[in-house]
């Protein structure tokens, strides 16, 4: 009953000074809205990063040649990965589901009077399965076409647009380093980013090594572990096999490097999570500013209502009643500001992806957290003005003009 009366009186007091109450709530509205919007942006960035890693394939190990240099100065990569290494991995490493040798280079692709520079990747049919690259139209090349160095290619959607425009590339012939290749497939889009296959032309590795690049070494070897296999154990066994293949003495450094995408994915997840919380903390500072605004307004209110406080105390109101009255008013302002901020933040999170390249993912937990913090701010910053009001001497308060 008492609380109901206190709340009703508090609402009437706030309505009596609407502009001042709105100005006091403004900091909370902005603070809560900023926290929700910033955490949504952080969650969206985290999801984008994880989607990119998932698009590269799961259980993936990438073997690359080691760096070479003179007197500590890196001058490039060694040319020491061979098809024999790939065959040894398939033959001797347990837990390997599939493998794809890779050679690649950047070159001009010509079609009629149009040309565009893109990346040409020479690999095996297993490459699409390892990287989870789907064929949208047409087909990929076969092992038989790899064996006979067939001049066939699968083109990514971005490369297809750059070279063919709106025309259908299927069945068309493109020139790569002056050599004709028949386009037999178009891959489905996966989104731009690191290692994206969208702006690539994929051909059999035999044709790439002998016809296009004239090399006997591989750029990298991509290995997909079997489902349920321990990726760390597969990596360890793979390293042993390659050290033996390269005749590396015990204690000597590897002349190759093995990248475990699961480790990179985990590190990226931690980085994006830290970034998300940093955005949230930065936005939460505005909540503190809003709390200071409420405290200032409440101090002014106490000063203006000093005579009212004296009258209430004179007719029997206790210090606890006065404290509760002003504390409730502070909580009402911060709570209402939090609700309005919730709407502002949710609206901003929904509009951001529409007008910017940023993604935003709303998190109900962040909304609840923001509302809880807004309430706590109201209590924390409203307590001192309420305590000051409760400590006023009734006789001095009645004399106040």
C-alpha positions as CSV (number, residue, x, y, z in Angstrom):
1,X,0.0,0.0,0.0
2,X,2.7,2.4,1.0
3,X,4.8,1.6,-2.1
4,X,1.7,2.2,-4.3
5,X,1.2,5.6,-2.8
6,X,4.9,6.5,-3.2
7,X,4.9,5.4,-6.8
8,X,1.7,7.4,-7.6
9,X,3.2,10.5,-5.9
10,X,6.5,10.0,-7.7
11,X,4.8,9.8,-11.1
12,X,2.8,13.0,-10.4
13,X,5.9,14.8,-9.4
14,X,7.7,13.8,-12.6
15,X,4.7,14.8,-14.7
16,X,4.7,18.1,-13.1
17,X,8.1,18.9,-14.6
18,X,7.9,17.0,-17.9
19,X,10.8,18.7,-19.7
20,X,13.2,18.3,-16.8
21,X,12.2,14.6,-16.4
22,X,12.8,14.0,-20.1
23,X,16.2,15.7,-20.0
24,X,17.1,13.6,-17.0
25,X,16.1,10.4,-18.9
26,X,17.9,11.3,-22.1
27,X,21.2,10.1,-20.9
28,X,19.8,6.7,-19.9
29,X,17.9,6.5,-23.2
30,X,21.1,7.1,-25.2
31,X,23.2,4.8,-22.9
32,X,20.9,1.8,-23.1
33,X,20.3,2.3,-26.8
34,X,24.1,2.5,-27.5
35,X,24.8,-0.6,-25.4
36,X,22.2,-2.7,-27.2
37,X,23.2,-1.4,-30.7
38,X,27.0,-1.8,-30.0
39,X,26.6,-5.3,-28.7
40,X,24.4,-6.2,-31.7
41,X,27.2,-4.9,-34.0
42,X,29.8,-6.9,-32.1
43,X,27.7,-10.1,-32.3
44,X,27.2,-9.5,-36.0
45,X,30.9,-9.1,-36.6
46,X,31.6,-12.2,-34.6
47,X,29.0,-14.2,-36.7
48,X,30.5,-12.9,-39.9
49,X,34.0,-13.9,-39.0
50,X,32.8,-17.4,-37.9
51,X,30.8,-17.8,-41.0
52,X,33.9,-17.1,-43.1
53,X,35.9,-19.7,-41.3
54,X,33.0,-22.2,-41.6
55,X,32.8,-21.5,-45.3
56,X,36.5,-22.5,-45.7
57,X,35.7,-26.0,-44.5
58,X,35.9,-28.0,-41.3
59,X,38.6,-30.2,-39.9
60,X,41.0,-28.5,-42.3
61,X,44.8,-28.6,-42.3
62,X,46.8,-26.5,-44.8
63,X,50.4,-27.5,-45.5
64,X,52.6,-24.8,-47.0
65,X,56.3,-24.5,-47.7
66,X,58.5,-22.8,-45.2
67,X,60.0,-19.4,-45.6
68,X,63.4,-18.9,-47.1
69,X,65.7,-16.0,-46.6
70,X,69.3,-14.8,-46.1
71,X,70.7,-13.5,-42.8
72,X,67.3,-13.4,-41.2
73,X,65.7,-11.5,-44.2
74,X,62.7,-13.4,-45.6
75,X,62.8,-13.5,-49.4
76,X,59.9,-15.8,-50.2
77,X,58.6,-19.3,-49.8
78,X,60.6,-22.5,-50.5
79,X,59.7,-24.6,-53.4
80,X,59.8,-28.0,-51.7
81,X,56.2,-29.3,-51.6
82,X,55.6,-32.0,-54.3
83,X,53.0,-34.4,-55.5
84,X,55.0,-37.1,-53.8
85,X,54.5,-35.4,-50.5
86,X,50.7,-35.4,-51.1
87,X,50.7,-39.1,-52.0
88,X,52.7,-39.9,-48.9
89,X,50.2,-38.1,-46.7
90,X,47.3,-40.0,-48.2
91,X,49.1,-43.3,-48.0
92,X,50.6,-43.0,-44.5
93,X,48.6,-40.5,-42.3
94,X,45.7,-42.1,-40.5
95,X,42.5,-40.1,-40.1
96,X,42.8,-38.2,-43.5
97,X,39.5,-38.2,-45.3
98,X,40.6,-36.4,-48.4
99,X,43.4,-34.3,-49.8
100,X,43.8,-31.6,-52.5
101,X,47.1,-30.5,-54.0
102,X,47.0,-26.8,-54.9
103,X,49.0,-24.6,-57.2
104,X,47.9,-21.1,-58.0
105,X,48.8,-17.8,-59.6
106,X,47.3,-14.5,-60.7
107,X,46.8,-14.0,-64.4
108,X,44.7,-12.4,-67.1
109,X,41.7,-14.3,-68.3
110,X,40.4,-13.3,-71.8
111,X,37.0,-13.9,-73.4
112,X,36.3,-12.3,-76.8
113,X,37.2,-8.6,-76.4
114,X,37.0,-8.7,-72.6
115,X,39.7,-9.5,-70.0
116,X,40.0,-9.5,-66.3
117,X,42.8,-10.4,-63.9
118,X,41.9,-13.2,-61.5
119,X,43.4,-16.1,-59.5
120,X,43.8,-19.4,-61.2
121,X,43.8,-22.4,-58.9
122,X,45.1,-25.8,-60.0
123,X,43.8,-28.5,-57.8
124,X,41.9,-31.9,-57.6
125,X,38.1,-32.6,-57.7
126,X,38.3,-33.0,-53.9
127,X,39.0,-29.3,-53.5
128,X,35.4,-28.4,-53.6
129,X,34.5,-31.0,-51.0
130,X,37.2,-29.9,-48.7
131,X,36.3,-26.2,-49.0
132,X,32.6,-26.9,-49.1
133,X,32.3,-25.2,-52.5
134,X,29.1,-26.1,-54.3
135,X,28.6,-26.1,-58.0
136,X,25.6,-23.9,-58.9
137,X,25.5,-24.8,-62.6
138,X,27.3,-27.4,-64.6
139,X,29.8,-29.7,-63.0
140,X,33.3,-29.9,-61.6
141,X,36.2,-31.8,-63.4
142,X,36.8,-35.5,-62.8
143,X,39.9,-37.5,-61.8
144,X,40.1,-38.7,-65.4
145,X,40.3,-35.1,-66.7
146,X,43.0,-34.4,-64.1
147,X,45.0,-37.5,-65.4
148,X,44.8,-36.4,-69.0
149,X,45.5,-32.7,-68.3
150,X,42.1,-31.7,-69.7
151,X,41.7,-28.0,-70.4
152,X,38.5,-27.5,-68.4
153,X,37.6,-25.0,-65.7
154,X,35.1,-24.1,-63.0
155,X,34.6,-20.4,-62.6
156,X,33.6,-18.5,-59.5
157,X,30.5,-16.1,-59.6
158,X,32.6,-12.9,-59.2
159,X,35.1,-13.9,-61.9
160,X,32.2,-14.9,-64.2
161,X,30.6,-11.5,-63.8
162,X,33.9,-9.7,-64.4
163,X,34.7,-11.7,-67.6
164,X,31.3,-12.6,-69.1
165,X,29.1,-9.9,-67.6
166,X,25.4,-11.0,-67.8
167,X,26.2,-13.8,-70.3
168,X,26.1,-17.5,-69.3
169,X,29.7,-18.7,-69.1
170,X,28.8,-22.4,-69.3
171,X,30.2,-24.0,-72.5
172,X,32.3,-20.9,-73.3
173,X,36.0,-20.9,-73.9
174,X,38.4,-18.6,-72.1
175,X,42.1,-18.0,-72.7
176,X,44.4,-18.4,-69.8
177,X,48.0,-17.4,-70.6
178,X,47.0,-17.9,-74.3
179,X,45.7,-21.4,-73.7
180,X,42.0,-22.2,-74.2
181,X,40.0,-23.6,-71.3
182,X,36.4,-24.8,-71.5
183,X,34.1,-23.5,-68.7
184,X,32.2,-26.6,-67.4
185,X,30.9,-25.3,-64.1
186,X,30.0,-22.2,-62.1
187,X,30.4,-22.3,-58.3
188,X,27.8,-21.0,-55.9
189,X,28.7,-17.7,-54.2
190,X,30.3,-17.9,-50.7
191,X,31.0,-14.2,-50.0
192,X,34.1,-12.2,-50.4
193,X,36.9,-12.5,-47.9
194,X,40.1,-14.4,-47.2
195,X,40.5,-17.5,-49.3
196,X,37.1,-16.9,-51.0
197,X,36.6,-19.0,-54.2
198,X,34.2,-16.5,-55.8
199,X,36.9,-14.6,-57.8
200,X,38.8,-17.7,-59.0
201,X,39.1,-20.0,-62.0
202,X,39.7,-23.6,-60.9
203,X,41.4,-26.1,-63.2
204,X,43.0,-29.5,-62.9
205,X,46.3,-29.2,-61.1
206,X,48.1,-31.2,-63.9
207,X,47.1,-28.7,-66.5
208,X,48.0,-25.8,-64.2
209,X,51.5,-27.2,-63.4
210,X,52.5,-28.1,-66.9
211,X,50.6,-25.9,-69.2
212,X,50.0,-22.7,-67.3
213,X,52.7,-22.2,-64.7
214,X,55.5,-24.6,-65.7
215,X,56.2,-25.7,-62.1
216,X,56.9,-29.1,-60.4
217,X,56.1,-27.9,-56.9
218,X,52.9,-27.2,-55.1
219,X,51.8,-24.0,-53.5
220,X,50.0,-25.9,-50.7
221,X,48.4,-29.1,-49.7
222,X,44.9,-29.0,-48.2
223,X,44.0,-31.9,-45.9
224,X,40.6,-32.7,-44.5
225,X,40.5,-35.0,-41.5
226,X,37.8,-37.6,-41.2
227,X,34.8,-36.9,-39.0
228,X,35.6,-37.7,-35.4
229,X,39.4,-37.8,-36.0
230,X,41.6,-35.9,-33.5
231,X,42.9,-33.0,-35.6
232,X,45.9,-32.5,-33.4
233,X,46.9,-36.2,-33.8
234,X,46.4,-36.0,-37.6
235,X,48.6,-32.9,-37.7
236,X,51.3,-34.6,-35.6
237,X,51.3,-37.7,-37.9
238,X,51.4,-35.5,-41.0
239,X,54.4,-33.6,-39.7
240,X,56.3,-36.8,-39.1
241,X,55.6,-38.0,-42.6
242,X,56.7,-34.8,-44.2
243,X,59.9,-34.6,-42.1
244,X,60.8,-38.0,-43.4
245,X,59.9,-37.1,-46.9
246,X,62.1,-34.0,-46.8
247,X,64.9,-35.9,-44.9
248,X,64.9,-33.4,-42.0
249,X,67.4,-34.5,-39.3
250,X,66.2,-34.9,-35.7
251,X,66.3,-31.5,-33.9
252,X,66.3,-29.5,-37.2
253,X,63.6,-27.0,-38.0
254,X,60.8,-28.0,-40.4
255,X,61.1,-26.6,-43.9
256,X,57.2,-26.5,-44.1
257,X,54.4,-25.2,-42.0
258,X,51.1,-26.8,-41.1
259,X,48.2,-24.5,-40.3
260,X,45.3,-25.8,-38.3
261,X,42.2,-23.7,-39.2
262,X,40.5,-24.9,-36.0
263,X,43.1,-23.1,-33.9
264,X,42.8,-19.9,-36.1
265,X,39.0,-20.1,-35.8
266,X,39.2,-20.3,-32.0
267,X,41.7,-17.4,-31.8
268,X,39.5,-15.3,-34.1
269,X,36.4,-16.1,-31.9
270,X,38.3,-14.9,-28.8
271,X,39.4,-11.7,-30.6
272,X,35.9,-10.9,-31.9
273,X,34.4,-11.7,-28.5
274,X,36.8,-9.2,-26.9
275,X,35.9,-6.6,-29.5
276,X,32.3,-7.1,-28.8
277,X,32.7,-6.6,-25.1
278,X,34.9,-3.6,-25.7
279,X,32.1,-2.0,-27.7
280,X,29.7,-2.7,-24.9
281,X,31.9,-1.2,-22.2
282,X,32.5,1.9,-24.4
283,X,28.8,2.3,-24.8
284,X,28.1,1.7,-21.1
285,X,30.1,4.7,-20.2
286,X,27.2,6.8,-21.5
287,X,25.0,5.1,-19.0
288,X,27.2,6.4,-16.2
289,X,26.9,9.9,-17.7
290,X,23.1,9.5,-17.8
291,X,23.2,8.5,-14.1
292,X,25.1,11.6,-13.2
293,X,22.5,13.6,-15.1
294,X,19.7,11.9,-13.0
295,X,21.6,12.7,-9.8
296,X,22.0,16.4,-10.8
297,X,18.3,16.7,-11.6
298,X,17.3,15.0,-8.4
299,X,19.5,17.3,-6.4
300,X,17.7,20.3,-8.0
301,X,14.4,18.6,-7.3
302,X,15.3,18.2,-3.6
303,X,16.2,21.9,-3.4
304,X,13.0,23.0,-5.1
305,X,10.8,20.7,-2.9
306,X,12.6,21.5,0.5
307,X,9.4,23.2,1.9
308,X,7.3,20.2,0.8
309,X,9.7,17.9,2.6
310,X,9.5,20.0,5.7
311,X,5.6,19.9,5.6
312,X,5.7,16.1,5.2
313,X,8.1,15.6,8.1
314,X,6.0,18.0,10.2
315,X,2.9,15.8,9.8
316,X,4.7,12.6,10.6
317,X,6.7,11.4,7.6
318,X,9.8,9.6,8.7
319,X,13.3,9.8,7.1
320,X,12.8,6.4,5.5
321,X,9.6,7.6,3.8
322,X,11.3,10.7,2.3
323,X,14.3,8.6,1.2
324,X,11.9,6.0,-0.4
325,X,9.9,8.7,-2.2
326,X,12.9,10.3,-4.0
327,X,14.6,7.0,-4.6
328,X,11.4,5.7,-6.3
329,X,11.3,8.8,-8.5
330,X,14.9,8.2,-9.6
331,X,14.2,4.5,-10.4
332,X,11.1,5.5,-12.3
333,X,13.1,7.9,-14.5
334,X,15.9,5.4,-15.1
335,X,13.5,2.5,-15.7
336,X,11.4,4.5,-18.2
337,X,14.5,5.8,-19.9
338,X,15.8,2.2,-20.1
339,X,12.5,1.1,-21.8
340,X,12.8,3.9,-24.3
341,X,16.5,3.2,-24.8
342,X,15.6,-0.5,-25.5
343,X,13.3,0.6,-28.3
344,X,16.0,3.0,-29.7
345,X,18.7,0.4,-29.5
346,X,16.6,-2.3,-31.1
347,X,15.5,0.0,-33.9
348,X,19.1,1.0,-34.5
349,X,20.3,-2.6,-34.6
350,X,17.6,-3.4,-37.2
351,X,18.4,-0.4,-39.4
352,X,22.2,-0.6,-39.3
353,X,22.4,-3.6,-41.8
354,X,20.0,-1.9,-44.1
355,X,22.2,1.2,-44.6
356,X,25.7,0.0,-43.9
357,X,27.8,-3.1,-44.7
358,X,27.8,-4.0,-41.0
359,X,25.8,-6.9,-39.6
360,X,23.9,-6.7,-36.4
361,X,22.6,-9.6,-34.3
362,X,20.3,-8.7,-31.4
363,X,21.0,-10.6,-28.2
364,X,18.1,-10.7,-25.6
365,X,20.7,-11.1,-22.9
366,X,22.2,-7.7,-23.7
367,X,18.8,-6.1,-23.6
368,X,18.1,-7.6,-20.1
369,X,21.6,-6.6,-19.0
370,X,21.1,-3.0,-20.2
371,X,17.7,-2.7,-18.4
372,X,19.2,-4.1,-15.2
373,X,22.1,-1.7,-15.4
374,X,19.7,1.2,-16.0
375,X,17.8,0.3,-12.9
376,X,21.0,0.0,-10.9
377,X,22.1,3.4,-12.2
378,X,18.8,4.9,-11.0
379,X,19.3,3.4,-7.5
380,X,23.0,4.3,-7.2
381,X,22.8,7.8,-8.5
382,X,19.4,8.5,-6.9
383,X,20.4,7.4,-3.4
384,X,22.5,10.4,-2.5
385,X,19.8,13.0,-3.4
386,X,17.2,10.8,-1.6
387,X,19.4,10.5,1.5
388,X,20.1,14.3,1.5
389,X,16.3,14.9,1.3
390,X,15.7,12.5,4.2
391,X,18.3,14.3,6.4
392,X,16.7,17.7,6.1
393,X,15.7,19.3,9.4
394,X,11.9,19.9,9.3
395,X,12.1,23.3,11.0
396,X,14.8,24.6,8.6
397,X,12.9,23.0,5.7
398,X,9.7,24.9,6.6
399,X,11.6,28.2,6.8
400,X,13.1,27.6,3.3
401,X,11.9,30.0,0.7
